[in-house]
Amino acid sequence: MKFLVSLFWGYIFSFIAIFIITAILGSNEISQGTTVLNCSILAVLFTLTSVGLNSLIKENKK
């Protein structure tokens, strides 16, 4: 469940980051679908990173 929340927040943060970068650099006729695709890719990468870090930090209960 916590990784679904990470995916949700990753999507929101990536949308904000892409929006800011696009606003600063200019859109250059970028379609809306490309932005959604980029947000989805960044959100999945964020979630996979959090899963990896969680498995490294998690202690074994033996």
N, C-alpha and C positions, 0 to 999 in steps of 0.2 A: 504494500500500500504506500509506503514512504517513497518508493521509486516512481510510482504514478504521480505523486505530488511533485517529485523532482522533475518529471517530464513536463508537467503543467507549468511550473515556475520557469523551467528552462525555455519553454516556448514563449512565455511572456518576456523574459529578459532578452532573448534573441530578437524578438520583434522590436523591442525598444532600441537595442543596439543597431540593428539594421536601419531602423527609422532615422536615428541620429546620424549615422554614417551617410545615408542617402541624402539627408537634409544638408549636411556639410559639403559633400562632394557633388551634389546635383544628381538628379535621377537618370539622365541620359536615356530617356525613353524605356526604362525598365518596366516590364509588365508586372501586374499585381501577382500573377501566378508564380513568377520567379521569386518574389519576396516571400510568399508563403512557403515555397519549397525550401528556400534558404533558412527560414525560421524553423521549419521542421527538421532539417538536417542538423542545425546547431542545437536544437532541443534534444535530439537523440544523442548527439555527442556529449552534451552536458550530463544527460542521464547515465550514459555508459561510464563516464568519468567518475560520477558519484558512486556507481556500483563498484567500480574498481577500487576506489579509495576506501569504501566501506569494507571490502573484503581484505584489504591490506591492514586496516586498523583494527578490525574485529578480532577479539581475543577468543581463543578456543576454550570451551567450557568442558574440561575433562577432569 
